[in-house]
Amino acid sequence: MPMDSHFDQGAATTGLRRWLGMMAYLVIFSYPLIQADRLYRDDIWRSFHGEMGWVSNGRPLSSLVSLLLNGGPRLADLAPLPLWLGLAAVAAAILPWRRRLLAFDTGHAWLAMLILVVQPFFLQNLSYQFDALPMALSLACAIAGIAWALDPRQHRHWQARFRWLAGGAGVLASLLFYQPAANVYFVLLAFHVALSISLRGRPDWSLHLGALATGLMALVISKLVSAWLIDGDYSVKHSQLAPFDQLPGHLIGQTWRFWHYAATTLGAPTWWLVMALAVVTTTTLWIAAWRHRHLAGLAVMALITICLPLGGLGFLSALSDPIWRPRVMMGFGAVYAGLLFCVLQWLGRSRWPLFNQSTMGWPLLVVALGTPLTLTYAYGNAQRQQALFADHVAMTLIEDLAVQPHAAPLVIDGALPYARATRNAIASHPMIAELIQPYLDNGYWWGYQELYRRGLSSGFELSSDTALRRDFESRCGSLAPLVRRAWYTLYRFEGHYVVSLEPHCHRSLTTSELPIDD
């Protein structure tokens, strides 16, 4: 058998082992999300109606892949298959990106790229039963896109064109699956440029400028496609760009807001690890770049250093009113993964006895990949406990409303408290409060949809009359309740049914009012 054939088979076998190793870790990581078995936000509507609704959000590929997976336009709940297929795609995409990183490290630093999946904000993306696959595919396409765009095949013109075409197709697909994931493409490109400067003193101008131009062109095409597809007040509102004359200040303000948000929501170990990695990475990259004394390279390094903090939100910070939810903050995972890779590759080359791969590299990798497991298991179990509690309250409320003599508009006054187990989890991991929101929460739309999905008659239509709610709260003390339960009191008020969850009008001591042992 020819030597090349043996080499190809060996590379394929090694690649398969790496993929299986990543999948084993990701399956362990994702298990709590599966056992929580809770419909998450948009899942409620898709489970109820069996419809997609992604095209009007500028995400036609999300609808296409779900159409193919379901064998038709009607959605069935296939969980956990979509989640695992998405994770398998991301693991496969990391392998070609690993080959782009071999110029800087031939050891195990590439495992830092698993942070792209297990970073805290991406937990929300993976929590959806129907949307987990499109969101994971958007991340996979962004990773594969930058890997293809930086493929160094330059011996023939058609190969270079194929590189840019493949890279552009990857990032464009990412945008048409879920727009925020494309930030990963640009952040990973920035790290590749910075590492190239630290290694050789300058970027690979042709390769890196070509990849940048490819990504920008994909952004323009995606914006044109989205402008044609996007429909509905919510989608239109959150897709509009900030006025050009206000853009510099707007970018700075949004970036500051993001990092303040990250500091307050990420657990202390993760936040301080990211900050420490940022200090070490910036210092080591600048020391390495300065040794080359290449002015153009130093200028590009300065530009990357200034712009990299923008990667948390990326190009979304240019929107006048971006959606402020963890699921859009996929660029943070790329920043975190890039910082971790830079430190690990430096430790891999270090000859200092106290700072090398054995003494610090492996422990750092274990901490970085082990910490997400504690968060995801705490989150999954808290979500499960909250779901059981909310289901019980919702079904009891539906039964109480079903026996009323007449249907009438329904008002929810107050919010269903967190279950005690959920509150304990939030005390340990503040991020969980961003991921779990009680559905029965004043005029929260998903709370009403969940009641309808469970069988509430449409005669009890949603009412978000805030003036009526304030009037009710001022007069509830003199009203006779229809039903008093442990977690709510049902009233009839001015032609409406009012479900009060507030202590002032509910007047029922429950365990939710007991102070948590901080």
C-alpha positions in Angstrom: 0.0 0.0 0.0 1.4 3.4 -0.9 2.9 5.5 2.0 0.4 8.4 1.4 -2.5 5.9 1.9 -1.1 4.8 5.2 -0.7 8.4 6.3 -4.3 9.3 5.3 -5.7 6.4 7.2 -3.6 7.2 10.3 -4.8 10.8 10.1 -8.4 9.8 9.7 -8.2 7.4 12.7 -6.5 10.1 14.9 -9.2 12.6 13.8 -12.0 10.1 14.7 -10.5 9.5 18.1 -10.3 13.2 18.8 -13.9 13.7 17.7 -15.1 10.8 19.9 -13.2 12.3 22.8 -14.8 15.7 22.4 -18.2 14.1 22.0 -17.8 12.1 25.1 -17.1 15.3 27.1 -19.9 17.2 25.4 -22.5 14.4 26.0 -21.5 14.5 29.7 -21.7 18.3 29.7 -25.2 18.3 28.0 -26.8 15.5 30.0 -28.3 17.9 32.7 -30.0 19.9 29.9 -31.6 16.8 28.6 -32.8 15.4 32.0 -34.3 18.8 32.9 -36.9 18.1 30.1 -38.4 21.6 30.1 -39.8 23.4 27.1 -37.7 26.6 26.9 -39.3 30.0 25.9 -39.9 29.7 22.1 -40.1 25.9 22.5 -43.6 26.5 24.0 -45.0 28.1 20.9 -43.3 25.6 18.5 -44.5 22.6 20.6 -48.0 24.0 20.7 -48.3 25.0 17.0 -45.7 22.7 15.4 -44.5 25.6 13.3 -41.0 27.0 12.7 -41.1 30.8 12.5 -37.4 31.2 11.8 -37.6 32.7 8.3 -39.2 35.9 9.5 -36.1 36.3 11.9 -33.7 36.2 8.9 -32.7 32.6 9.6 -33.9 30.6 6.5 -31.3 27.8 7.0 -32.7 27.0 10.5 -36.1 26.3 8.9 -34.4 24.3 6.1 -32.5 22.0 8.4 -35.6 21.5 10.6 -37.6 20.7 7.5 -35.2 18.1 6.4 -34.9 16.6 9.9 -38.6 16.4 10.4 -39.4 15.2 6.8 -41.9 18.1 6.4 -42.9 21.5 7.6 -44.6 20.3 10.8 -42.3 20.2 13.9 -42.1 17.2 16.2 -40.2 17.2 19.4 -37.2 15.1 18.7 -35.1 16.0 21.7 -32.4 15.2 22.5 -31.5 14.2 19.0 -31.2 17.8 17.6 -28.9 18.8 20.5 -26.6 15.9 20.0 -26.5 16.4 16.3 -25.5 20.0 16.8 -22.8 19.2 19.3 -21.5 16.5 16.9 -21.3 19.2 14.1 -19.4 21.6 16.4 -16.9 18.9 17.4 -16.3 18.1 13.8 -15.8 21.7 12.9 -13.1 22.1 15.6 -10.9 19.5 13.9 -10.1 21.6 10.8 -9.6 24.7 13.0 -7.2 22.7 15.1 -5.1 22.2 11.9 -4.9 26.0 11.5 -3.6 26.2 15.1 -0.7 23.7 14.6 1.6 26.5 13.4 1.4 27.8 17.0 1.1 24.7 19.1 1.3 21.0 18.3 0.2 19.8 21.7 -3.1 19.9 23.5 -3.8 23.7 23.6 -6.4 23.3 20.9 -8.7 21.7 23.5 -9.3 25.2 24.6 -11.7 25.5 21.7 -14.2 23.4 23.6 -14.9 26.6 25.6 -16.8 27.8 22.5 -19.5 25.3 23.5 -19.3 25.1 27.2 -19.0 28.8 28.0 -21.8 30.0 30.3 -23.7 32.2 27.9 -24.0 29.4 25.3 -26.0 27.3 27.8 -29.1 29.3 26.8 -28.6 28.3 23.2 -28.4 24.7 24.1 -31.5 24.9 26.4 -33.9 25.0 23.5 -35.3 21.7 22.3 -36.2 22.9 18.8 -33.6 25.6 18.3 -30.5 23.8 19.8 -29.6 22.3 16.4 -29.7 25.5 14.3 -27.9 27.4 16.9 -25.2 24.8 17.3 -24.9 24.5 13.5 -24.4 28.3 13.3 -21.4 27.9 15.7 -20.1 25.0 13.7 -20.3 26.9 10.4 -18.5 29.9 11.9 -15.7 27.7 13.2 -15.4 25.7 9.9 -15.6 29.0 7.9 -12.6 30.5 9.6 -10.7 27.2 9.3 -11.4 27.1 5.5 -10.7 30.8 5.0 -7.3 30.4 6.5 -6.4 27.2 4.7 -2.9 27.9 3.4 -3.2 26.2 0.0 -1.7 28.8 -2.3 0.1 26.8 -5.0 -2.7 27.4 -7.5 -5.1 30.2 -8.1 -8.1 28.0 -8.1 -7.2 26.7 -4.7 -7.0 30.2 -3.2 -10.4 31.0 -4.7 -11.8 27.8 -3.3 -10.4 28.8 0.1 -12.2 32.1 0.1 -15.3 30.7 -1.4 -15.5 27.9 1.2 -14.7 30.3 4.1 -17.4 32.7 2.8 -19.9 30.0 2.5 -19.2 28.9 6.1 -19.6 32.3 7.7 -22.7 33.1 5.5 -24.3 29.9 6.5 -23.6 30.8 10.1 -25.3 34.1 9.6 -28.4 32.5 8.0 -28.6 29.9 10.8 -28.2 32.4 13.7 -26.6 35.8 13.2 -24.7 36.2 16.5 -22.6 33.1 15.9 -20.7 34.8 13.1 -18.9 36.9 15.7 -16.9 33.7 16.4 -15.4 33.9 12.9 -14.0 37.4 13.4 -12.7 36.8 17.0 -10.9 33.7 16.0 -9.5 35.5 13.0 -8.2 38.2 15.3 -6.4 35.7 17.5 -4.9 34.0 14.5 -3.5 37.3 13.3 -2.2 38.2 16.8 -0.5 34.8 17.1 1.1 35.1 13.7 2.5 38.5 14.6 3.9 37.1 17.8 5.5 34.2 15.8 6.8 36.0 12.7 6.4 39.7 13.5 3.7 40.4 10.9 0.4 38.9 9.7 0.1 36.8 6.6 -1.3 39.7 4.7 -2.8 37.8 1.8 -4.3 35.1 3.9 -5.6 37.3 6.7 -6.9 40.2 4.6 -8.6 37.7 2.3 -10.3 36.1 5.3 -11.4 39.5 6.7 -12.8 40.5 3.3 -14.6 37.2 3.0 -16.2 37.7 6.4 -17.2 41.3 5.7 -18.7 40.3 2.3 -20.8 37.6 4.0 -22.0 40.2 6.5 -23.2 42.4 3.7 -24.9 39.6 1.8 -26.6 38.4 5.0 -27.8 41.9 5.8 -29.4 42.1 2.3 -31.1 38.7 2.7 -32.3 39.5 6.2 -33.7 42.9 5.1 -35.8 40.9 2.6 -36.9 38.2 5.0 -37.3 39.9 8.4 -40.9 40.5 9.4 -42.7 41.4 12.6 -42.2 44.3 15.1 -39.9 42.4 17.4 -37.5 41.2 14.7 -37.5 44.6 12.9 -36.8 46.5 16.1 -33.8 44.4 17.1 -32.2 44.4 13.6 -31.9 48.1 13.0 -28.5 49.7 13.0 -27.6 52.6 15.3 -27.3 56.0 13.5 -24.0 56.4 11.8 -23.1 59.6 13.6 -23.7 58.0 17.0 -21.9 54.7 16.2 -18.5 55.3 17.9 -20.1 56.2 21.2 -22.7 53.6 20.8 -20.1 50.8 20.3 -18.2 51.9 23.3 -21.3 52.1 25.4 -22.6 48.7 24.4 -19.1 47.1 24.9 -18.9 48.6 28.4 -22.4 47.4 29.2 -21.5 43.9 28.1 -18.4 43.5 30.2 -20.2 45.0 33.2 -23.0 42.5 32.6 -20.4 39.6 32.3 -18.7 40.7 35.6 -22.0 40.6 37.5 -23.5 37.4 36.0 -20.5 35.1 35.5 -19.4 33.1 38.6 -16.4 34.5 40.3 -14.0 31.6 39.3 -14.9 32.0 35.6 -14.7 35.8 35.6 -11.4 36.0 37.4 -10.0 33.2 35.2 -10.9 35.2 32.1 -9.4 38.4 33.5 -6.2 36.6 34.4 -6.0 34.9 31.0 -6.5 38.4 29.4 -3.6 39.9 31.3 -1.2 37.0 30.6 -2.2 36.8 26.9 -1.8 40.5 26.3 1.6 40.6 28.0 3.0 37.5 26.3 1.8 38.4 22.8 3.2 42.0 23.1 6.6 40.8 24.4 6.8 38.3 21.5 5.7 40.8 18.9 8.0 43.5 20.2 11.1 41.3 19.7 10.5 41.3 16.0 10.5 45.2 15.8 8.2 45.1 12.8 6.2 48.4 12.8 3.3 47.2 10.6 3.0 44.1 12.8 3.0 46.2 16.0 0.4 48.5 14.5 -1.9 45.6 13.7 -1.3 44.1 17.2 -2.3 47.4 18.7 -5.5 47.5 16.7 -6.4 43.9 17.7 -5.7 44.7 21.4 -8.0 47.7 21.2 -10.8 45.9 19.3 -10.8 42.5 20.9 -13.0 43.6 23.9 -15.6 44.4 21.3 -15.7 40.6 20.6 -18.1 40.0 23.5 -21.0 41.3 21.4 -19.2 41.8 18.2 -21.1 43.4 15.3 -24.3 43.2 17.4 -23.1 46.2 19.3 -23.7 48.3 16.2 -27.5 47.6 16.5 -29.5 50.4 18.0 -31.3 47.9 20.3 -29.7 44.5 20.4 -31.4 41.6 22.1 -29.8 41.5 25.5 -29.9 37.8 26.3 -27.1 35.3 27.0 -27.8 33.5 23.7 -26.5 36.3 21.5 -23.2 36.5 23.4 -21.4 33.8 21.5 -18.5 36.1 20.7 -17.5 35.9 24.4 -16.9 32.2 24.0 -14.5 32.9 21.2 -12.7 35.5 23.3 -12.4 33.1 26.2 -11.3 30.2 24.1 -8.7 32.4 22.3 -7.3 33.7 25.6 -7.0 30.1 27.0 -5.4 28.8 23.9 -2.7 31.6 23.9 -1.8 30.9 27.5 -1.7 27.1 27.0 0.5 27.4 23.9 2.8 29.7 25.8 3.0 27.2 28.7 3.7 24.4 26.2 6.8 26.3 25.0 7.9 27.6 28.4 11.1 26.2 29.9 10.6 27.8 33.3 10.3 25.1 36.0 7.3 26.7 37.7 5.4 27.8 34.6 5.1 25.0 32.0 2.7 22.6 30.6 3.1 20.0 33.3 2.9 22.3 36.3 0.3 24.8 35.1 -0.9 23.9 31.6 -2.8 20.7 32.4 -4.3 22.0 35.7 -5.4 25.1 33.9 -7.1 23.1 31.2 -8.8 20.8 33.8 -10.1 23.9 35.7 -11.3 25.6 32.6 -13.2 22.6 31.3 -14.3 21.3 34.7 -15.9 24.5 36.0 -18.6 24.5 33.3 -19.7 21.0 34.4 -20.6 22.3 37.9 -22.5 25.2 36.3 -24.4 23.0 33.8 -25.3 20.4 36.4 -26.5 23.0 38.9 -28.5 24.7 36.1 -30.0 21.5 34.7 -31.2 20.3 38.2 -32.5 23.8 39.1 -34.4 24.0 35.8 -35.9 20.6 36.5 -37.1 21.6 40.0 -38.5 24.9 38.7 -40.3 23.1 35.9 -42.0 20.6 38.3 -43.0 23.4 40.6 -44.3 25.6 37.8 -46.2 22.7 36.2 -48.0 22.0 39.4 -49.0 25.6 39.9 -50.1 26.0 36.2 -52.3 22.9 36.2 -53.9 23.8 39.5 -54.7 27.3 38.2 -56.1 25.9 34.9 -58.4 23.6 37.0 -59.6 26.6 39.1 -60.4 28.7 36.1 -62.1 25.8 34.3 -64.8 25.7 37.0 -65.6 29.4 36.9 -69.1 30.1 35.4 -67.8 32.5 32.7 -64.6 33.0 30.8 -63.1 36.5 31.0 -59.7 38.2 30.3 -56.9 37.0 32.6 -54.4 39.1 34.5 -51.3 37.7 36.3 -50.3 40.0 39.1 -46.8 39.4 40.4 -44.4 36.6 39.6 -44.2 32.9 40.6 -41.2 32.6 43.0 -38.3 30.4 42.4 -38.3 26.9 43.9 -36.1 26.7 46.9 -33.6 24.4 45.1 -33.5 26.9 42.2 -32.7 29.8 44.7 -29.9 27.8 46.2 -28.5 27.2 42.7 -28.7 30.9 41.9 -26.9 31.8 45.1 -24.0 29.6 44.0 -24.2 30.5 40.3 -25.7 33.9 39.5 -25.8 33.0 35.8 -28.7 30.7 36.5 -30.9 33.6 37.2 -30.3 34.8 33.7 -31.2 31.4 32.3 -34.3 30.5 34.3 -37.3 32.9 34.3 -40.6 31.9 35.9 -43.2 31.9 33.1 -46.0 33.2 35.3 -44.6 36.7 35.6 -47.0 39.6 35.3 -47.7 40.2 31.6 -44.9 37.8 30.4 -46.2 36.5 27.1 -44.6 33.0 27.4 -46.5 32.5 30.7 -49.8 32.8 29.0 -48.7 30.6 26.1 -47.7 27.9 28.5 -51.1 28.0 30.1 -52.8 27.7 26.7 -50.5 24.9 25.7 -51.6 23.0 28.9 -55.3 23.4 28.1 -56.5 26.8 29.3 -59.4 27.9 27.2 -58.7 30.8 24.8 -61.7 32.6 26.4 -59.3 33.6 29.2 -57.4 35.9 26.9 -54.2 37.6 27.9 -54.7 41.1 29.4 -51.7 43.3 30.1 -53.7 46.2 31.4 -51.2 47.8 33.7 -53.6 50.5 34.9 -56.1 47.7 35.9 -53.3 45.9 37.7 -52.4 49.0 39.7 -56.0 49.6 40.6 -56.4 46.0 41.7 -53.4 46.1 43.9 -54.7 49.2 45.7 -58.1 47.6 46.4 -57.3 43.9 46.8 -57.6 44.1 50.6 -61.3 44.7 50.4 -62.0 42.0 47.7 -63.3 38.5 48.5 -61.2 35.9 46.8 -62.7 33.2 44.6 -60.0 30.7 45.4 -57.0 30.8 47.7 -54.1 28.4 47.1 -50.7 28.0 48.6 -49.0 29.9 45.8 -51.7 32.3 44.5 -55.1 33.8 45.1 -57.7 34.1 42.4 -60.0 37.1 42.3 -62.8 38.5 40.1 -62.2 42.2 39.4 -63.8 44.6 37.0 -64.7 41.9 34.5 -61.3 40.2 34.7 -59.9 37.2 36.5 -56.8 38.3 38.5 -54.3 35.7 39.7 -52.3 37.4 42.4 -48.8 36.0 43.3 -47.9 39.1 45.3 -47.7 38.8 49.1 -49.8 42.0 49.5 -52.8 40.5 47.7 -52.1 36.9 48.1 -51.6 37.0 51.9 -50.3 33.5 52.3 -47.0 32.7 53.9 -45.1 30.1 51.9 -41.6 28.7 52.0 -40.6 31.1 49.2 -40.8 34.0 51.7 -38.3 32.3 54.1 -34.9 33.9 53.9 -32.3 31.9 52.1 -29.2 30.9 54.1 -26.5 33.0 52.4 
